[in-house]
């Protein structure tokens, strides 16, 4: 049986060259979105970015949660957690509700706002390459080993080893190991993760379980219709917020180009 695959990103080894960014573009046939990759944003045409924070560089990418919220909220099963690890998306099933975008604790999925036949777009962890026994394109292109690909359990062991053997070099936590119940993308860093733009307010338990517990606390006297309407109001509000954020980022990119 094949093991789940993943990525380990070591901030201390990243030199900000953009090789991972370009490899992702080439692998997925994505167009150029910003001549300066350090100023680019996640979008329907950019699945991973490299951001600079002082002397450090941080990658942002789908974390491929072990129990993905995008899978649990999708009403038509357009998202799937594969046995190999990647969270996959089937555009043929998608109805465009964008609940996945609102539910993702990392704000990763992006929508093709400018398309007449829009889809949700994000990293698929190079699923086709993994099926062929190859490593992820971004890891294959990394010249310093900052992005390492392999079996998830072995990457966890390696990340813990680096932290234990170099306590003065690394902040003593592994981002992605416990967040949202854990995922297939891990990050280790010399500084706390909030200093690199990572969301550190993500619950440590899986989000579907977190949502279920919250719903269980609702008194039984509350009608199903009331819960439904309240949920729809919140989801619609979040949908509009996400849309505004996407348009703001698009304007920012156009100004930078």
Helices and strands as residue ranges (DSSP letters): E 5-10, G 11-13, H 19-28, G 37-39, E 49-53, E 56-60, H 69-73, E 79-81, E 87-89, H 99-103, E 110-111, E 120-121, H 127-131, H 137-141, E 147-151, H 152-165, G 179-181, E 185-188, G 193-196, H 207-216, H 224-256
